[in-house]
Amino acid sequence: MSTIATGFIMMRWELLSAVMMFLASQLNVVCRKASRNGMAFVFSSLGLFTSCWFVMGLMGMSFNLAGIMQFWASFKDVFIDVMSQNPTAFPLP
């Protein structure tokens, strides 16, 4: 019994996100049938966010300010490098 409880405690975020993805999918279908497209869009967005959160949890990635700042600095450096290698004027066909 303690093994099952420990497994649920260790998997709590993955289980929560899987349940949220399921509920978002079901509510999306219900709202589409009832012609509530705005609410269906909200539930689709919730499902997409939750699935990304689920994958990040499985891959061991964390969502914190230091990681975001590191990603932004890397993105900025790569963007500047790529843009500096472009020609100044593209020839038109």
N, C-alpha and C positions, 0 to 999 in steps of 0.2 A: 504494500500500500504506500509506503513512503517513497518507493521508487517512482510510482506514478505521480505522486504529489510533487516530487523533485523535478520530474520531467515537465510537468505543467508550469512550474515556477520558472524553469530555465527557458521554456518556449513561450512565455507569456506574451511577448510583443509579436512574435510570429503568428501565434494563434489569434491574437486580437486583430492584427492586420488582415489575416485570412477571413475572419468573420466579417470585418468591415467591408472587404471586397465583395463578399457574397451578398451582404445586405445592400450595398450600393448597386450591384447588378440587379437584384430583385426589385428594388425601388425604381430603378431606371426603367425596367420593363413595365411596371405598373403605371408609372407616370406617362410613358409613351402611349400606352393603351387608352389612358384617360385624356389624351391630348393636352397634357401639361408639359410642354416642351422646355420651358424655363427650369422647372424642377428636375426634369430628366437631365438637362445639361449640368445642373449642380451635382446630381448624384453621379453622373459620368465623371466629372472632375474629381469628386471625392474618391471614386474607385481608382482613377489614374494615380492620384497622389498616394493612396494607400498601397497600390502595387509597387510604386517606386520606393516607398518606405520599406516595404517587405523585402524587396531585392537588396536594398542597401543594408538591411539587417542581416540577410543571409550572407552577404559578401564581407561583413564585418566593418563596413564603412560607417563613420559617425558623422552627424550633421552638427558641427559646432562652428563658432566664429573663426577659430584659428584655421580650420580646414577650408572655410569659404575664402578667407583672405589669401591663403596659399594658392588656391585654385585661381582666384582673380589675378594675382600677381603673375602666375604662370601664363594665364590666358592673355594678359596684356603684353608680356614679353614676346609670345609667339605671334600675336597679331601685329605688333610693330615690326618684327622680323619679316613676316610675310609681306606686309605692305611696303616695306623698304625694298623688296626685291621685284616689285611690280614696275613695269615701264611707266613713264610719266604720262604718255599719251598712247592709248590703244588705237591701232589702225582700224578704220571702218571698212567693212567689206564692200 
